[in-house]
Every structure is written in C-alpha cells, then in structure tokens.
Amino acid sequence: MTVSTMSLQELTSSTIQLLCREIGVVNTARFLNQFTVGQGNYTEERDQLIGHWTVDDIVTEIQRRRTSTQQE
C-alpha cells in the first residue's frame, strides 16, 4: 500500500475537519485546547466554516433542525 505524505499543515487541517465532523465543533475545540495555545488565523477559518451565514441564518437552521428532530 502506498501512502502519500501530507504536509504538517495539511495533516492538521484534515484532522481538525475529521474531528469536527465526528465529535462536533465544541468537543473538537475542547480537545485541541489540551494540546495547543492556538494556531492559524481564526478569522479565515471562521469564514471557511461559516461563510456568509448571519446570526439569523444560524438561529433559523437550529430551529429547523430542532423541529425536524422532534417530528421523528
């Protein structure tokens, strides 16, 4: 089996994305805070994660998901 080596930055980014997907953003942040004092550019990362969403968009999405969960 051939495995390509990622740069440390690619590996870190890929791992953070995996953790966010599997355990959620909050738990990922809590986990990473054990080992790091911070890295990267928060503003750029936030824009990549949230993009154009406004607070109202986020609230609407939370309400939509809560409603769909309650109906199941």
Secondary structure, DSSP 8 states (H G I E B T S, - for coil): -------HHHHHHHHHHHHHHHH-HHHHHHHHHTT-S--S-HHHHHHHHHTT--HHHHHHHHHHHHHHHHH-
